[in-house]
Amino acid sequence: MLTLTEECNLACRYCYESNKSTRKMPLLVAQDAIMKHFRESESFDEIEISFHGGEPLMEFGTLQAICEWVWARQWEKPYICYATTNGTLAHKAVQDWAAQNRAKFYLGLSLDGTPWMHNLNRSNSYERIDIGFFQRTWPDQLAKMTISDATLPHLVEGVRHLHESGILFHCNFAHGIDWLKGGTVTTLTGQIEKLMDYYLAHPEVTPCDFMMMKLNAIGARCRRAEAGDELSSEEALPKWCGIGTDMVAVDVDGREYSCQSLLPNTMGRLADQYRCFNFADRSSLQDKRCKGCVLLPLCPTCYGSNIKANGHPSLRDMGICTMSKVRALASSSLQAQMLVRRKEFPAFRELEPRALLDTIRGIEAVQSGVRVNLAS
């Protein structure tokens, strides 16, 4: 992950980069990092060269030069080039170049629901985005919808808007927000109930991942436990992402960090303190409060956000934990009802017997093992 710039043209409500600057990455720094990690990638089958910021398209000239330098060379492994963008600068020359290279360069768009929701979260930028360009150029690429505390009461509107606009998307809670403040859990519960009704009334709409947690994975763990199978160390100590093992973030000066959430533009002085932390040691990432929780393998956490908020990567955000429990209970209820009517729902129409049983086990495990304090 190459940090092309620490600058951004927006000021989003939930942005975690609190130390922005005008610093930029020189082309040579990017080239050195790419060559180094191709040489050191023996254990990987493929490499993703990801462009990050700030807003990476603010340095479109450098991004273009890096990609064309990469494409002009032979590499020993397959790779892709990818950038996440707020979309406001993807016009004219950017569009022409990206469309011409769409098979080897991908742009992921952040889009937070209805125009009103997006503008509230993301600096009134909705009308500055050519959404049709992203849909035409990368029709299978998912947009990213982030839910903030301000847009949570409008969750159903946002999800329906994206579905009805033909936009594929995934959905997540913003980090760094107090999700346990008064009434939030009740608000989420009400929105999710309406979202379940929407999906059950529209079998032709594929539910977003927010409502389709992989409960079959929980069911498979239950099945193996019933059979007396021992979990591998990786399974016994779940790790949410590839921080420190499958990814490396390079700052504008070429210094390496375990993840973009640990870069100086996010962590400030804490960044150097965690450069040498062993994120490959799964035991150091386990929150003791989560021991035995059936949702542990599926519960999202950000180790960088944990450090910033709680002082250690293992100390999870209990607000997101609670919100994830509400989401899991709703997801299990929705999937149960879809299974009863599975011939109507493509996701369940042709499930193999084992996958079907694992899903049922997962639903039962969540319904019996997850409790939420609705007074939150």
N, C-alpha and C positions, 0 to 999 in steps of 0.2 A: 504494500500500500504506500503510494508515493504522495506526500503532502506537497502539492504544487504551490499552494499559497496558504497563508494564515488569514487571508482577508476574505470577507464575504459582502455581498451587496444587499443582504437582508439581515434582519434582526429578529429571528424566530422566537416565539414565546418560550419554547422548551429547549433552546439551544444549550448544549453542554460545553461549548467552547467559550470559556470565559476570559481567555487571554489572547484575543485576536490581535493581529498586527499586519503590517504591509509586507512582511518578509516573504520571499518567493524562492522556489527551488531552481537552481541553475541546471541547465540541460546535462552537464557533465556529471553532476551528482546523481541524477536519475539514471543515466547510462551505467555508471559504476555500480549502483545498487542492483540494477537488473542483471548485469553480468555476474555479479557476486552470487545472487540467489539462484540463478540457473546452474552455476557451478556447484552449489551446496544443496541441491534438491534431489539427492539420490533416492530418498525414501518416498518421493511424491511422483504420481503419474502425470500430473498436469499442474500448470502454474496460472494463476490469475494475477495480471498486472492491473491493480486498481488505483484509480486517480481520486485523490481526496483533497479536502480543503479545510476551512473555508469553502468557497465555491470554486471547484476546479476549472469551470469554464471561464473564469476571470483570467486564467492563464491559458487560453485556448491555443495560442501560438506554440507554447512549450509542450502542451499535451499533443498537439499535431506533430511536432518535430520528434517527440519521443516515439510515438506510434510508428511513424514512417521510418525511423531509424530501426526499430524492432522488426518491422515487416521486410526491410531490405536485407536482413541477415537470416542465416540458417541456425536453428536451435535444435537441441537434441530432444526436446519434449514439446508436446502440444501446449498451447497457451491461449488465453483470451485477454482482451483489453476491455476494461469496464470502468465507468465513472458514475457516481451518484450525483445528481444535480437538482437544483431547485427549479430548473427549467426556464428561468427568465431570460437567459442569455442564449438559448438555443434557437437562433434565427439566422437567416441569410447564409453567410459563409459557413457557419457551424452546421446548419442543416444540410447544405450542399455536400460538405465533406463527410459528415456522418452517414448520410444516405448512400453515398458512393461506397462507403466502407462498412455497411451495416452487417456484413457477414463476419467481420473480425473485430468490430468495435461496438460496444453496447452502452447505452445510457439508461440508468434507472432514475425514474422521476419520483419526487416526493409530492404527494397530492392528498390533502387532508379532508376530503369529503366534499360537501357542497361548497360553492364559491364563498358563501358567508363564513363557513367553518374554516376553510383554507385561509381566507384573508385575516381572520382573527388570530390564527396560529402563526401565519407566515407573511407578515408585513404587507398585507394588501396586494399580493402578487398574482392572484388567480388570472386576471385579465392579461397579464404579461406573458402567459405560457401558451404556446401553440400545442395544445393537448393532442390534436389530430395528427401532428407530426410524429409524436411518440407512438401513437396507435398504429399508424401506417408503416412506420419504419421497423418497429420491433413489436409486432402484434402479440407475441407470447410473453413479453417482459412484464413482470408485475410492478405496478406502482406501489409506493409505500404510504399507507395512511396511518398517521400517528394521532393518538387520542390524547388530548390535554384535559386538564380539569375544566377548562372553559367550554370545550366542545363535547365533553361526555354527555350532557343532557340532550345532545342532538345526534347521538351515535347512529340511531336507526335512519335518520334523514341522510346522513353521510354515506352509509353503506348502500342504501337504496339508490342514491344519486349515482354512485360509481357503477353499480350493476346496470342501471338503466342507461348509462352513458356508454356501456360496452367496454368498460375499463377493467382489466384484471388487476387485482391488488391483494396485498396482505396488510394486516392490521395489528397494531401493537400499542401498548400504553407507553407514554413518555416517561423517561426516568428523571429523577430529581424533583418530583412533585410530591406533595403531601397527600397521598391517596387515602389517608385515614381520617381526614378532617370530616366534620359532621355532615352526615347525609350522603356522602359519596357512594357508599356501598348500596344504599337504598336506590339511589339514582341509577347506578349500573344495573341493578336487578330489574328495575322497571324497563330500562332500555332493552335489556337482553330478552325479556319476556316478549316484547313487541317484535324483536328481531326473529325469535323462534316462530312466532305466528306468521311473519312474512315468508320465511323459508318453507314452512309447512304448507302455506297457501300457494307457493310458486315452485313446484317440483322441478320446473325447467331451469331454475336459477341454481347454479352450483354455489353452495355456501362458502363464504370466505374462511380462511384458516382460523380466524378468531373464534368461529363457532364449530370448527371441525378439528378439535384437538385429537392427536393420534392415540386414542384410548386403546386401540388394539395393541400398542406397545406395552401399556400397563397390563393388559390381559395376558400377553405372552409371558411377562415376568411372573404373573400369578400362576400360570400353567406350569412354568418351569419349577416354581417353588413347590407346587403340589406334587410334582414328579421327583422332588428331591435333588434337582440339578443345582450345582453350585454356580453362582454368578462369577463372571470374570472380574478382575480388579477394576476394569473400566466401567463395567455395569454396576458394581457395588458402590463405586465412587463417581457418580455422574459429573460430567463437566459440560457446561452449557455451550461453550464455543471453542474455537481453536486458538484462543489467546496463548501466546508463548510456545505453541507447538506447530500449528498449521498456518500461522500468519505472522507477519512482521510489518510494523509501520515505520516508515522512514520520514524523519522531519526535514524541514527545508535545508538544514545543514548537513544532512546525510547520517545523522545519529539514529540508531535503531531502538525501537521500543516494541513491547509485546503486543500492542494493540493501539488503534487510533484513540481510544479513550484514555490512554496513558501519555499521550503526547504533551509537550510543554504548553501548547495553545489551549489545552484542557486542564491539565494538572498544575501548571505553574511550577513552583519549587518542588512539589511532590514528585514530579516526573522522574528526576534523577534518582530519587530514593527507591523507586520500584523498577528501575532498569534491570537490576540483577535479581529480582524476585523470581523464584522457580515456579512458574505457572504450570510446568509439566507435572509437578507433584500434586496429584489430585487430592490427597489428604489435606493439603493446606487450604483447599478451596471449599471445604465442607462446613456448612453452618450447623452447629450442634442442635439448634432449635428445629431443624428440618429432619432430624433422624427419624426414620420410620414413616415419613409422610408418603402416601401413595403417589402424590403428584410430583415428587422430587425430580424424576427424569424429564418431566414436561414443563416444569415451572421456570419461566424465564428469569435470568438474573444478568446483571452487567457488573463484572468484577471491578472495572474502573470506577463506575458510579458508586459501588460499595465502598471503595477506598475513599473517594471524595466525601461521601456522606457519613460513613461510619468508621473510617480509619483502618479497615482491613478488607481484602477482597472476599473473604468468606462471609462477612456479615451482611446478609441480604436485606433488601428493602422490604420490610414487613407489610407495607402498604400494597406493593405489587403482589406480594404473596396472597394477601386477602382478596385482591381483585382477581387473581388467577383462580382462586378457589371458586368464586362466584361464576367465573367463566367456565370452569371445568364442570360444575354442577349443571349449568345450562347446556353445555355441549353434550354431556352424557344423556340428559333428558331429550334433547333434540335428536341425537343419534338413535336413541331407543325408539322414538316415534317414527323415524325414517326407516328403521329396520322392520318395524311392523308393516310398513307400506313400501317395502324395499323395491318392488317392481316399478314404482313410480319415480324412484330416485336413482339416477345413473351411478352415483357413488357406491350404492349398495346392491345394485341389480344383479351383478354377477360375482359376488364375493365367493371365494373358495371356502369350503367348510371350516378349515382351520382359522382363516382370517375372520370368518363370521363368529366362531366361538370365542376367539380372542377379543373381538370387539364387545361381545356380550359380557365376557369376564371383566373387561375394562370398565364398562358401564356400571356393573354391579359393585366393583371395587370403589369407584368414585362415589356412587350413591351411598354406600355404607360407611365409607371411611373419611369423607370430607365434611367438615362442619364450618359454618360461617356465622360470625356474630353480626346479625342484621342491625344491631344498634350502632354499628360503626358509622 
